[in-house]
C-alpha cells in the first residue's frame, strides 16, 4: 500500500507587504495534515522594524530559510535573490510556489520558479497602475505572465488580465489583506501608541512614503516635506528606512509640524490609521486599509492600482502637489463620502488554498 506524500508549498516573502499577506494563508495551510508549508525570506527587508516584529505579532512561524540578500541596486538585488532562491528550491523540491504582491522578492520568486519548472501561484495578481516607470508595476506584469494560478483581489484585476490576453488560471478570490483587517482590528484598538505619542483621535494626519518614485527623487521628496509642514495638524510620519536615509543624505529639512518616527508594528500602524483625521500615503496597502476603516486617504501618486478606493470617494490622488493635497484635505473636511468603501470579500485564504490543491491534484 502506497502512502501519499505530503504536499510541499513554498511561500516566498521579503518585505513587509508580503509578510502581511502570508499570515492567513500559512494558518490555512497548517489546518491540513498533508500540507507542509515552508517560508523562504529573501531578506529584502532586513530591518527588525520592517520584518521581525510582524512575525512576532501575527504568530507567523520563523522562516525556514532567510537568504539575507539585503538592499542594493534593483537588478543586482533580484539576480542575487534568484540565485539563492534556486538553491533553496532545488533542495526542497516543492509542489508549488506562492509569491505575494509586487516586490522585488515577488519577481525573483517567479523567475526562480519558472527556471526550475515549478508551478507558481501569484497572490494579488492583475493589479495595474499603468505606470511602467514604477518598479512595482514591472514586477506585477512579469510575475503574472509567469504564473500558473493568478489570485485576483478585485474584478478590476480580472479585467486587467483579460485585456492582456490572460484568462487561464485566473480566479477572483477577494483580498487577503481585508481578512487580516477584519481579524485584527479589535486587537489593534488596544494599542497604546496614541497615548505614547501624545495624540488624540482625529487630531493628527498620518503619512507614509516609501515608493522609489518619491524617495529617490529629491525634488518630489522635498515637495512632500514642505507640504506636510504646512498642514493644519501634526503629521505623524513613520519613516521607512529608505525614506529616512534619503532625508538625511539629501539634507532635507524636517519641519516642526512633522513628527518623524521609526517604523511601527502592524497593530500600532492600524491604530494610527484608525485614529487619523486623514492619511497621506504612496502605499497601496495603506490605501486599502484607510478605505476599510473609512478614514480619508490622500494618495501621493498620480495613479493607483487600487482604483476601487478612488471610485468609492475615500481616496483622492494628488501626486506631490501642495495645492492638490490642500484641496483634497479641505474636501474631506467639508464632507466625508457616504458611499461604500473598498469591496470586502471574506475567506479568500481558504478559497486560494482549495484552488491550489485542485490544481495540484490535476497534475498527479
N, C-alpha and C positions, 0 to 999 in steps of 0.2 A: 504494500500500500504506500503510495507516494504522498508525502507530507507537503502541503502547499507552503512555499517560502513566503517570508514577509515581503510587503511592498515597500520599497525604499523611496522616499520623497526627499529630495534635497531642496531646501529653501535658501536662496542666495540673498543676502542683505548687505548693507554697507553704510547706510545713512539713516538719520532719524526718521524720515518719512517711511522708509522700508520697514523699520522696526515696529512702527505703529501698526502697520498693516498685517504683520505676521502673527500678532498675538491671538486673534480669534481663530485663525486658520490652524496654527500649531495646536491650540487647545482642541479644535475639532478633530485633527489628525490623531491626537492621543486617545480619543474615545474608541478608536478601532484597534483591536489587539494585533491585527496583521499589518498595520501600518507602522513603519519605522521612520519618523520624521527626523531629518538632520538639518542643522543650521550651519551655514557657512557664512562667516562675516569677513568681508574683504578688507575691513579696516579703513574704509574711505573716511568715515568719521571716527577718529581715534580719541577725540577729546571726551573725557569722562562725562561732561555735562551734555554732550550730544549723543551719547551711546549708553554707557554703563547704567546710568540712572534709570533708563527706561526698562531695561531688563529687570531691575530690582522691583520697580513699581508695578509692572504688569505681570510679574511672576513668569517671565519667559525663561525657558532653560538656557543655560550658558551655551554659547556657540560650540559646536563640535570642532570647528576649525576657525581660527582667526588668522587670516592671511597677512595682516599687518602691512598692507600696501601703503597706507598714509596718503598725504597730499602730493601734488605735483602737477605739471602740465597735463592737460586733459588726455591727449593722445598717448603720452607716456604712461600715465596712470592706468588707462584702460588696457593697454598692452600688457602691463605687469599683472593686472588683475586676471586677464585671460590666461596668462602663463601659469599662474599659481592655481587658478580655478581648475584648469585642465588636469593638473597633478592630483588635486583632491577628488575630482570626478572620476578619473581613471581608477583610483584606489577604491572608491565607494561603489562604482558601477550602479547608479540609481536607475529606477524605472522611469522617473520623470523629474524634471527640474521646474521649480516655481521661481519666477522673478517678479519683482514688485515695483510699480511706479515708473519713474523716468530718470533715475540717477545713472551715473557712470557705472555703478555696480550692476544695475539692471541690464545695460547693454553688454557689459563684459560677460555676465552670466548667459545671455542669449548667444553671444559669439562662441563661447566655450562649449555650450551645449550643441550648437549646430555643427561645430567642427568634430565633435565626438558622436554625432548622430543620436543624441539623447532627446526624447520628446520634451517640448518646452511649453509651459503654461505661463501666460502673462496676466497678472492681476493689475487691473486698471488699464486695460487695452482700449484703443480707439480714441483717446483724448487728443485733441489738436488745438493749438493756439494759432496755427498757420503762420507762425513767425519762425522761419528756418534759421534765423540768426541765434535763436535760443538753443543752447546745448541740449536742454531737456526735450525740445521738440525733435531734434535729430535722434536722440535716444529712443523716444517713443516710436517714431516711424520705423526705424530699423528693427527694433525689437518685435513690433507687430508683424513685420514681414517674415520673421524667422520662427514665429510661434505656431505651434500645433493647436493650442487652445487659447482663445482670446476672451478673457473675462471682462465684460464691459459694465461699467457702473451706471451708465445712462443710455437712453435711447439715442441721444445725440452721438454718443461714441459709436454705437452700432451703425448709424447712418454714415458717419465719417469713414468707417471701414468699407461700407458698401460702395461709397463713391470712389474708393481706391481699388475696387475690384476684389476686396477680401470679404468673403461670405462664409467660407468653410471654417468650421470650428469656432464660430462666433456665438457667444452667449450673453444675454442680458441677465446679470445676476444681482444687481444692486451694489451698493457701496459699502465695502467692509469697514471703512473709517466711521461710517454712521453707526454701525454695530458697536464700535468702540465707544462712541459718544453716549449712546443710549445706555450702555452698560456702566460707564464710569462717571457720568455727570454728577450723580449724587455724592460719590466719593470725593470728587474734585471740589464740591461745595464745602467740604470740611477743611480744605486747605486754609492755612493761616497767612498766606503770603500778603494779602492786602493789609492785614494788621502789621506785619513785619515791615512793610514798606510805607506805612502811614497813609494808606489810600482809603477812599470811601467809594462805595458803589456809584458809578456814573460820574465820578469826579476826576477822571483822567482818560487819556487816549492810550491805546496800546499799539506799538509799532513793531514790525519785524521786517528786516531787509536782508536778503541773502543771495538773490539771483545775481549771476555774474554780470548781467546787463546793467545792474545798478551798482554793484560793489566794485567792479573793475573799471568803471567809467567815472573818473574823478569828478567830472562836471555834473553828472547825474547825482552822485552821492552828496556832493556839496549842496546841490539844489534841495535835496530832501532834508538835509540837516537844517538848512535855513528855513524851510517851510515848517518843520516841526517846532523850531524855536519860536516861531511867531504865532503859534496856535493859542487858543484861549484857555486851554487846560494843559496840565503837565503831561508830557509824552513819556510813558514808561517804555523803554527800549531794551529788551533782552537781546544783546548783540551776538550774532553768530560769529564764531572765531574769524571767519574770512572778513566779515564786516569790521570787526574790532581792529584787525590788522590793517585794513585799508584806511580806516580813520587815522590811526597812529602814523602809518608810513607816509601818508599824504598831508599830515599836519592839519587835518580838518577840525575846525572848531566845534566843540560840543557845547551848545548854549545852555544857559541856566534853566531853560524850560524843559530840557531833556534829561530824564533820569536813566542814564546808561547803566545797565546791569548785566551780569553774566547770564548765560543761558539757564533756563529754569526747567524743572522736571515737567513731565506730562500733566500731572494733576495741577501743579501750580500754574502752568500755562493755560489750562482750561479755566481755572478760577479767574485769572487775569482777563481772559476773553469775556467771560460771563459778566464781570463787573465793569467792563469798559463802557464809556459813553459811545465810542466808536473804535474801530480797528483800522489801522493803516498798514498795508502789507503787500509784499510781492509773492507770497507763498500760496500755492494752490490749495494745500490742506487747510490753511487758516481761513481762506475764503469760505470753504465749505463749513468749517466749524462756526464761523460767525453767522452764516445763514441759519444753521441748525439752531443756534442759541437766540436767533432774532436780535443780533447786535449789528448795527450798521457797519458796513465794510467799505473802505476806500482802497481800491487796488492800485498800487503804484507801478502799473504797467499799462501799455497801450492796447493789450489784448489779454484774453484769458481762455484757458482750455475748459473752464467750468462756466460755460455760458448760461447755465440754468440759474446760477446765483445772480447774474445781471438781469435776466428776464424777470426774476422774482421781485426785483426792485431793492433787494437788500445789499446789492453790491454796485458800486459805481467805479468805472475805470477813469483814472486821471493822469497816468504817467507820473512824471516828476514836476508837473506844472503847479506852482504855488497857487495860482489863481483857480485852477480846476479843483485842487484839494480843498481850498476855502469854500468854493461853491458847493461841492459835494457835502461837506460837513454842515454847511448852512441849510442845505436842502433837507438833510436828515433831521436837523434840529427843529425845522418847521413842522415836519410831518413824517412820521415813520410809515413804511409800507404796510399795507393791510393784506397783501397777497400772501399765499402760502410760501414757505421758504423752500430750500433745496429739497427735491423729492427724497422721501425716505423709503427704503426697502430693507426690511429686516431679514435676518437669516442668510445673508449672502455667503458666509463662510461654509455653511452646510451645503448650500447649492453647489458651490465651486468644487468641494471635495467629491460630491456624488458624481458630478460631470467628469472629473478626472479619473475616478475609479471605473466608470463606464468606458472611458476612452482606453484605459489600460487593459481592461478585460477584452475589448475588441481586438487588441494586439496579440493576445495569447495564442 
